[in-house]
Amino acid sequence: MITSKVKEIGESVPEFKEEMLVILFGTSATPELKPISVIHEFNDTPDNILQVGTKIQLGDQTYTINQVGKSANQNFEELGHVSIYFRSAQEEVLPGAVIASPKIFPTVNVGDEIKIWNE
């Protein structure tokens, strides 16, 4: 299991509820990215953790990854960055994104622990 601590929540994060999208970014996020991102800091090093079937807990909700973009793991490991779309699977997923279900927008607070694991 990989864990990460939420350090900041950008003021524009709630605006992405309509798109059912959460953008995670590590503490190296630029000032332009911080307003739209959930800034987090890893407690552990992710190593190709984002796979179909991987579980992610954000707040009180647990999600299952259904699709993984081709750059998602590399971006997550190097930058702490991944875009998580909460919707049904589709034909094409953006390279740095994952598609997860259920289609429920998470409630995330500063200080929360993000948990990611494979069963």
Secondary structure, DSSP 8 states (H G I E B T S, - for coil): -EEEEEEEE-TTGGGGGTTTEEEEE-TT--TTTGGGSEEEEESS--SS---TT-EEEETTEEEEEEEE-TTHHHHHHHHS-EEEEES---S---TTEEEEES-------TT-EEEEE--
